[in-house]
Amino acid sequence: MKSYRIERIKGGMKFNCTRCAHAVSTMDFDAKAGNLRTQAATAINDHASKAHHEPMVISASDSQQRSWR
């Protein structure tokens, strides 16, 4: 089960924790550091892991893409 929901917002995407009110958006990050969606998803997964003791979820397509790099 994913630990976040994604919604479109003006200027980007917002990642909302499914367990609490915590959220991050793609606008919180710098594109120079890499893909904004990846940075936001990583941040919300880190939050879920630390605050709610949930393991990070990696989709099958994500792990497949990582193996191609």
KAMOHU-V654252 format. One record per run of one state. SS is the DSSP state (a for helix, b for strand, c for the rest). FROM is the first residue (numbers start at 1). LEN is the number of residues. If there is no record, write none. Layout:
# KAMOHU-V654252
SS;FROM;LEN
SS;FROM;LEN
This chain:
# KAMOHU-V654252
c;1;3
b;4;6
c;10;2
b;12;6
c;18;5
b;23;3
a;26;3
c;29;2
a;31;3
c;34;2
a;36;17
c;53;7
a;60;9
c;69;1
